[in-house]
């Protein structure tokens, strides 16, 4: 693979955009418009900010488009460590992206009942406001399901990063911790919502630290070329 530093830095830039896009959509758009437990207030906020809601949907879509080339870049590097595990990571990652991309339809479904369409005038406004809020709740559960697969991605990815030596071992450890946190957060959301409410969002802080550390290292430092060349020469 020619110019490994170019590939890894390009992957790091895409990873950084995915992280920023996710924070922007979740915290600064949905976090601003969605009022927990209040369907009427949430619906009124979305009605007043349709463009902002659509921007959030667009940012999410672009994130998942960038997921695909990033997966390929990470696979091309980690297959040098263990091809079978790298392929398993790729498969988990594809399922995660497919689930999250499909889950965007719930955000579209949350917006549709709030549009001033003729066919909606026969329905009590409280009904379609409740339907809109239900779609947002369903999106949150879809996000939890997708992140279960991503939890396994982080654990396996962290293991190969630790073994690779062309990335620092501490990043591999952080990624494995992040994977465990994703799994605990998602499983508690689905199986024990009361516990999820107690640990969220603190449990996702290690995830942000790990992924941000990894992507910034990819951008700024790249890979250890000596260790990379050793692995390449062994696998040739």
N, C-alpha and C positions, 0 to 999 in steps of 0.2 A: 504494500500500500504506500504510494508516494506521499511525501510531506506529512508525516503523522501529526506534527505540531499544528499544521493548518487545519486538519480535520478535527483535532481535539479542541482547538480554540473556537472553531465554528460551532461545534457541538455545545461548548460552554456558553456561547452567546445565545443560542436557541434555548438552552436550559434556563438562562437568566430571564429571557423574555417570558417563558412559561411560568416561572415563579412570580414575576412582577404582574403578569396578566391575571394569574389566579388570585393574587392578593387584591388587585384593583377591582376585579369583578365581584369577589366575595365580600370584601370589607367596604369598599367605597361606593359600590352600586347597590348590591342586594342588602348589605348591612345598613345602608342608609334608607332604603325604601321599605324593607320588610319590617313590620312591627310584630314582634313575637306575641302570638295569641290573639291578635286583633285583625281579623279579615277585612273589616271596613276601612280601617286606617291604612292598611297595606294596599288595598285596592285603590284608594284615593291617591296615595303616593305614586303608584304606578301610572294611573290615569294622567296625573300631572307631569309625569316624567317618562313618557313612552320612548322618547329618543334615547334617554339614558339607559333604560332597560334593554333596548335593542343593542346599544353599544356593548353592554355586558355580555349579551348573547354572542355578538360578533367576536369579542375578545376571547371568549371560551372556545369558539370554533377555531380561531387561529391558533390557539394553544394546542388543540388536538391535532391540527394539521402539522404543526412543528414537532409534535411527539414522534411522528413517523420517521423523518430523517434522523432525529436524535437517537431513536432506538437503534437504527442501522449503524450509526457511528459508534455507539457504545458496544454494540455486538462485535463490530470489526476489531475493536481493541481487546475486549474481554475474551473473545474466542481463542486468543493466543494463550490464555491462561488455562481455560478448560472449555472446549468447544460445546460439549453437551450441556453444561450448566449455563453457558452463554445463550444457547438456543432456548433453554427453558425460561431464562429471563425474558428473552424476546417474546415468547409465547404468552407469558403472564402479562407482559406490557401491552401486547396487542389486545388482549381481552379487556384489560383496564381501560384502554383508550376507546375501544368499541362501546363499552358500557357507559362511559362518561359522555361520549359523543351522542349516543342515543338519549341519554338523560337530559340533554339540552332541550329536547322536545317538550319536556315538562315545563321549562321556562317559557317556551312559546305558548304552551297550553294555558299558562297562568295569565298571559297577556290577552289571548283571544276573547275570553268572555267580557273583558273590560272595554273592548272596542265598541264604538257607537254604531253597531250593526242593526239593521231593521229586524232581523230574526230574533234578536235578544230582547226586544221591547215587550214580548209576550211573557217574559220570565221575571219573577220578583227579583229586584236587584240584590237582595240579601242572598239569594240562591247562587247567582253567578259570582258574587264576591267570595262566598264560601268555597265555590268550585275553584276559583283562582288561587285562593290560599291553600287549598288541598293539593293543587299541582305543585306549589312551591315546597310544601312539606314532602311530597313524593320525590321531588328533585333532591332534597337533602338525604333521603334514604338511598336514592340511586347513587349519590356521591359516596355514601358509606359503603355500598356494595362494590363500587369500582375501586375504592381505596383498599379493600381487602386484597385484591390482586396486586395492587401496587405495594402493599406491605411485603408480600413475598418477593416482589422485584427488588426492593431495597435490601432485604436480608441476604438474598443470593448475590446481588450486585456487590454488597459490602464484603461478602466473603471473597469474591474474585478480586476486588480492589485490594484487599488485605494481602492476598496471595501474589498479586501481580508484581509488586515492587516498583512499577513505573508510576504509580500513584502512592502517596503516603499511606501507611498502614492506619493511622488515626482516622483518616477519612473513611476507610472501610469499616472501622468500629462504629463511627458515628452513623453511617448509613444503616448498619444492622440495628442499632438502637432506634433509629427513625422507623424502620420497618416494623419493629415490635410495637412502637407507639401507634402507628397507623392501624395495626391489627387490633390492639386493645380498644382504640377509639371506635373503630367501625363495628366490632363485635358487640361492644357495650351499647352502641346506638341501636343495633338491631335486636339484641337479646335482653338488655337491661338499661332502658332509657334513663332511669333515675340515676344510675351510676354515671352514665354518659354526661348528664347535666352537671354532675359534680366535678368531673375531671376535664371537661372541655372549657376553654381552649388551651389550658396549660399543657395538656399532654401532647399537643401539636408543636410546642416550642422546639423540642429536640429535632423534629422533622424539618422545620425551617432552618435551624442551625446547620444540620447535616447537609441538606440539599444546596443551601447557599454556599457553604464551604466548598463543596464539590465543584459546583459550577464556576465559582470564582477562581479556584485552583486551576481548572481547565483553561480559563481565559488568560490568567496572569502567568502561571507557571508552566502550563502544558504538562507534558509527560517527561519522565526521566529517560532520555534517549538511550543512555547506556544500558539500562535494564530492558528497554524495549528491544534494542538490537540483539541482546542476548536471547530473549524469547523468540524473536524472529529467526535467528540463526539455528536455534534448536528445532523449531517447527518446520524449517525448510527441508 
